[in-house]
């Protein structure tokens, strides 16, 4: 069986293939891949058993990352919570896996990593490298039932308070909204003692995703207090980023925004609200998602060759570095993000 390489940004079969495949997600789309390429220079490539000109039946998409700091690797996909191989039979999966292992050995990539959401058979040479909590909210219930599933004190009460306090709501993907979102993101990342993602990442996402991306901003007396970024693909809405000004936590802006997203998803007859992954050590975020009535599961990422320890990540800095980052002025904090993130996808 032959294996072919294609560029999903250029191959006209890619969008139609994603529409047909039930396991395709927003992270497989050309918009996400193009934003990764524009921002970080990651080269997208998909491996398929379908010959040129034939209808795509199986494909496995990766980004090729070349970093002097963290090494050369293939990842499916960087900065993505999950990215299933879109492969229709175990035979095709093994054939593509064999081709990938051969490419890694020939081109001396440090490793290959993939991030499945669904349970995949562990292929020869691959080993679980990281595990995360994953939350999703099924939207088949009525809005009344979904609201009843929210935690009464920390979520329902906060949504009602936001309404009483006159918290306002704005949505879209314009540059002014990107600016409001990014200012709140810098505040949040500073609070977590981490550098923010480059601003151009969000501008590129908005440009590449168009109306599939939505920035939602909650404000109090004209001051933005919370914001979330959601992505929509087929029957799924995904909560990808959230940020807030901690001076206004009591007003319930974040809870209001997530509830508005749920209401909109129901109005659009979507089936699932994907709340993404959480680090097992981030207990606060995990509990926050639990209190939205979401179902919690575990997802694992896999690497070849086996025996490799997870490499460094943005969140793995030692405490002294984190304390230093938290004290940097905004211009230097954002500059550190621009310099670092391309090495840690």
PyMOL commands that set and color helices and strands:
alter all, ss='L'
color gray80, all
select helices_A, chain A and resi 14-20+26-28+30-40+90-107+143-148+152-164+175-191+199-212+246-251+253-267+283-290+314-316+319-327+330-343
alter helices_A, ss='H'
color red, helices_A
select strands_A, chain A and resi 4-6+43-48+59-67+71-76+111-114+127-138+168-172+213-220+223-233+236-244+272-279+295-304
alter strands_A, ss='S'
color yellow, strands_A
deselect
rebuild
show_as cartoon
